């Protein structure tokens, strides 16, 4: 029997998921929460976290998924509108994705697969993933890493970037270290060139670098 947590922002859907899963003999619902922050206060260790993010949470989905993974395997319930990267969520640690209009049978099957350590992807998203993988000319950066790279390339110090992104300076430094590893570069000048190559910054928009 899989131990399950439900994190779903929509009240009716949250209740529906809890009702459906509580009736399944294959799962035990150990926690139900509206947001990842609410769930994190309980810090329940589960086999599967069924996570339906709000539209606002989807903007930082990769980071949220990464924060949830220590508590269990994440199964996302999301439709991924145009502009949202499916592969970013998978790279962040999601073990499965089910679209919101999936039927009960598909959801239960996905939970079973993810609970066993497998990977489940809704057939409706398969073509999206193939397209995203085919168009990736460079290692994919998480959305917040991409934003940090833009500011680094524009010449901002880590402190100024932290204030703009509402992060700590230590977090920005961690992002920059990860970006350097992913893009295989060693200094800020190379980061700037790579940002221009990736179309993240116009060359004439780059300002002189200041010391951090």
N, C-alpha and C positions, 0 to 999 in steps of 0.2 A: 504493500500500500504506500503510495506517494504522499508525502507531507507537503501541503500546498499553502501558499499565501496569495491572497488576491489584493492587488493594488489598482484601483480603478476610480478615476475622478468623477465619472458620471454616476449619480446616485442610483438610478433605475437599473443601469447595466451592472453596477456593483452588486445590487441585491439579486439580480437575475443570475449572475455568475455564482454567487454564494449558494443560492437555492439549487442550481443545476449540479454544482460540484459536491455539495453536501449529500446529495442523493446517490452519488456514484460510489459503489463499493470499492472502487480501485483507488480512491483518494481520501485523504483526511484534511479538511480545511483547518489550518492552525491559526491563521490570522487574516483579518479583513481590514483594509485601510483605504482611505481616500487618496492619500499622497505618499510618495516615497519618504518624506520627512516624518509623517505620522507613523509609517511602518518602522522607520529607523529607530524610533523611540522604544519600540518593543524588541527590536533586534532578534527576531525569531529566525532560527536556522531551519531552512526548508529544502526539500528536493527541487521544487519548482516555484518560481515567483511569477504569477500571471499578472502582467503589468499592462494596463491600458492608460497611457499617458494623456494628459490634457493637451490641447493645442499649444498652450504656452510652454509646457514641459518638453514638447517635441523640438523646440528650438535648440535645446541643449541635451538632446536625447542620448547621444553617445556618452556624455559625461555622467548622466543619470544611470544609464545601464551599467557603466563601469563601477559606480558607487554601490549598486545593488548586488553585483556578482558575488561578493564575499558571503552573502546570505543565502545563495542558492542559484540554480540555473534560471536564467531569465527567459520567459516566453512572452514576447510582445504581442499585444492586440492593437494593431494600428494599420491604417490604410496607406501611409506614405504618399501624400500628394506630391505633385511635381515640384522638384526642388529639394525634397528630402531624400537623403541617400540611404538606401537599404543596406548597402555594404558597410557603411559607417557604423550602423547599429550592430551588425554581425562582428565587425572587427573590434568593437568595444566590448564584446563578450556575450551578446545575446545568443542563446542556443536555439531560438525559434521565433518565427513571426507568423501570426495568423491575422488575416484581415478582419475588419469588424463585422462584415455580414456573413462570416463563416457559420456553418450550421453546428449544432451541438456535437454531432458525431466527429466532425473534423477537429473541433477544439479538444475533445477528450482524447482523440488519437494523437494530437500534437503533444498534449500533456504527458501521455504515456511514453512517447518517443523521447522527449526532453528529459523526463524523469529517469530514463535508462541511460542518459548521457549522450543521446543522439542529437542530431540537428534536424529541425523541421522548418520548411519554408513553404508558405502558401503557394500553390500553383499559379495564382494570379500575379505573384511577384517574381516568378522565375525569369521572365523575359527582361524585367527591369534589372535584375542582378547581372544577367549576361551582358546587357548593354553597358552597365556601369563598369563592369570588369574589363570589357573590351575597350572602353574609352579612357581607362586610367593609364596615362603615360608616365606617371610617377606614383610612388607610394602615397596612399590616401592619407590626408591629414584630417583629424577631427575638426568640426566647425570652429571650436574655440582656438585650436592650434593654428588654423588658417587665419583667424582674426589676429592672433598674436604675431604671426609672421608678417602680416601687412604692416603692423605698427613698428616692428623691428626694422623692416625694410625702409620705412618712412623716416627712420632716424630717432625714434623715441627711446628713452631710457627704460629700463625695466620698471622703475618706480612710476613713471608717467603712464606706461602701459597698464600697470596694476590699477592705477586710479581710473583710467578710462574703461577698463573691463570689469571694475569692481571686484578685483581679486587681491590676494596678498602678493607681495613682490616675490616671495619664495615660490608661489604657484606659477607665476610667470616664468621664473628661472627654470622650473621643471618643464614647462611647456617648451621652452626654447631648446633645452637639452634633448627632449624627445624629437623635436623637429629636426635638429641637426643629425640625429641618428637615422631618422626616416629618410631624409633627403641626402644623407651621406656627405655633409658639408662640415667644415671645421671652424668657420669664423663668420662674422656679421656681413662682411663683404660678399662672401659666397652665398649667404642666405638672401641678400638683396638681389643678386643676379638670378638666383633660383626663383625668387618671387616674381621677377620680371618675366622669366621664361614661362612660368605657369600662368601668366596673365593676371596675377593678383595685384600688380602695381605698375602704373605707367612709369617709364624711366624718368621722365621729366618731373615726376612728383616726388622723387627721392630727395630727402633733405640730408645735409651733412650729419654724420653720426656724432653723438655726444657721449661722453664717458659716463658709465653707469656708477 
